[in-house]
Amino acid sequence: MISLPIDAVLPALRQALTTRLPLALLEETWLAGQTILMLEPRRLAARSAAERLASELGEKVGETVGYSPRPATWRWSRSF
């Protein structure tokens, strides 16, 4: 089996991959200026994760951390 860089991080993170891994990656210099994209299977999970991550950073959702639930299905009245 191939060992990936994530294998070194997993034991320290244990079960908190959704909330701790993105914050750990945010501090990495090789990701400076890049976007970290996470996928969550449910809207509630996406919203909860975004709120938790923003809280950990001392911010509101929409500053550094945001979420977009199924953008293809959300349309504004003028977006035809």
Rosetta constraint file for C-alpha pairs under 8 A:
AtomPair CA 3 CA 7 HARMONIC 6.43 0.50
AtomPair CA 4 CA 8 HARMONIC 7.72 0.50
AtomPair CA 5 CA 9 HARMONIC 7.32 0.50
AtomPair CA 6 CA 10 HARMONIC 6.22 0.50
AtomPair CA 7 CA 11 HARMONIC 7.57 0.50
AtomPair CA 9 CA 13 HARMONIC 6.45 0.50
AtomPair CA 10 CA 14 HARMONIC 6.05 0.50
AtomPair CA 10 CA 17 HARMONIC 7.89 0.50
AtomPair CA 13 CA 17 HARMONIC 6.27 0.50
AtomPair CA 13 CA 20 HARMONIC 6.71 0.50
AtomPair CA 13 CA 21 HARMONIC 7.20 0.50
AtomPair CA 16 CA 20 HARMONIC 5.65 0.50
AtomPair CA 16 CA 21 HARMONIC 7.49 0.50
AtomPair CA 17 CA 21 HARMONIC 5.12 0.50
AtomPair CA 17 CA 22 HARMONIC 7.80 0.50
AtomPair CA 18 CA 22 HARMONIC 7.06 0.50
AtomPair CA 18 CA 49 HARMONIC 6.76 0.50
AtomPair CA 19 CA 23 HARMONIC 6.97 0.50
AtomPair CA 19 CA 49 HARMONIC 6.41 0.50
AtomPair CA 19 CA 52 HARMONIC 6.95 0.50
AtomPair CA 19 CA 53 HARMONIC 6.01 0.50
AtomPair CA 20 CA 24 HARMONIC 6.18 0.50
AtomPair CA 21 CA 25 HARMONIC 6.13 0.50
AtomPair CA 22 CA 26 HARMONIC 6.03 0.50
AtomPair CA 22 CA 36 HARMONIC 7.15 0.50
AtomPair CA 23 CA 27 HARMONIC 6.78 0.50
AtomPair CA 23 CA 53 HARMONIC 7.35 0.50
AtomPair CA 24 CA 28 HARMONIC 7.06 0.50
AtomPair CA 25 CA 31 HARMONIC 7.27 0.50
AtomPair CA 26 CA 31 HARMONIC 6.97 0.50
AtomPair CA 26 CA 32 HARMONIC 7.69 0.50
AtomPair CA 26 CA 36 HARMONIC 7.80 0.50
AtomPair CA 27 CA 31 HARMONIC 7.89 0.50
AtomPair CA 28 CA 32 HARMONIC 6.90 0.50
AtomPair CA 31 CA 35 HARMONIC 7.89 0.50
AtomPair CA 39 CA 46 HARMONIC 7.60 0.50
AtomPair CA 40 CA 45 HARMONIC 6.19 0.50
AtomPair CA 40 CA 46 HARMONIC 5.42 0.50
AtomPair CA 41 CA 45 HARMONIC 7.17 0.50
AtomPair CA 41 CA 46 HARMONIC 7.68 0.50
AtomPair CA 42 CA 46 HARMONIC 6.32 0.50
AtomPair CA 43 CA 47 HARMONIC 6.12 0.50
AtomPair CA 43 CA 69 HARMONIC 5.96 0.50
AtomPair CA 44 CA 48 HARMONIC 5.97 0.50
AtomPair CA 45 CA 49 HARMONIC 5.96 0.50
AtomPair CA 46 CA 50 HARMONIC 6.15 0.50
AtomPair CA 46 CA 67 HARMONIC 6.64 0.50
AtomPair CA 46 CA 69 HARMONIC 7.42 0.50
AtomPair CA 47 CA 51 HARMONIC 6.12 0.50
AtomPair CA 47 CA 67 HARMONIC 6.66 0.50
AtomPair CA 48 CA 52 HARMONIC 6.09 0.50
AtomPair CA 49 CA 53 HARMONIC 6.05 0.50
AtomPair CA 50 CA 54 HARMONIC 6.05 0.50
AtomPair CA 50 CA 61 HARMONIC 6.40 0.50
AtomPair CA 50 CA 65 HARMONIC 6.08 0.50
AtomPair CA 50 CA 66 HARMONIC 5.90 0.50
AtomPair CA 50 CA 67 HARMONIC 6.29 0.50
AtomPair CA 51 CA 55 HARMONIC 6.04 0.50
AtomPair CA 51 CA 60 HARMONIC 7.49 0.50
AtomPair CA 51 CA 61 HARMONIC 5.95 0.50
AtomPair CA 52 CA 56 HARMONIC 6.19 0.50
AtomPair CA 53 CA 57 HARMONIC 6.44 0.50
AtomPair CA 53 CA 65 HARMONIC 6.79 0.50
AtomPair CA 54 CA 58 HARMONIC 6.16 0.50
AtomPair CA 54 CA 59 HARMONIC 5.03 0.50
AtomPair CA 54 CA 60 HARMONIC 5.58 0.50
AtomPair CA 54 CA 61 HARMONIC 5.53 0.50
AtomPair CA 54 CA 63 HARMONIC 7.87 0.50
AtomPair CA 54 CA 64 HARMONIC 7.18 0.50
AtomPair CA 54 CA 65 HARMONIC 5.69 0.50
AtomPair CA 55 CA 59 HARMONIC 5.75 0.50
AtomPair CA 55 CA 60 HARMONIC 6.83 0.50
AtomPair CA 59 CA 63 HARMONIC 6.67 0.50
AtomPair CA 59 CA 64 HARMONIC 7.59 0.50
AtomPair CA 60 CA 65 HARMONIC 7.90 0.50
AtomPair CA 61 CA 65 HARMONIC 5.58 0.50
AtomPair CA 61 CA 66 HARMONIC 5.31 0.50
AtomPair CA 61 CA 67 HARMONIC 7.95 0.50
AtomPair CA 62 CA 66 HARMONIC 4.52 0.50
AtomPair CA 62 CA 67 HARMONIC 7.65 0.50
AtomPair CA 70 CA 74 HARMONIC 6.87 0.50
AtomPair CA 71 CA 75 HARMONIC 7.87 0.50
AtomPair CA 75 CA 79 HARMONIC 6.01 0.50
AtomPair CA 75 CA 80 HARMONIC 7.98 0.50
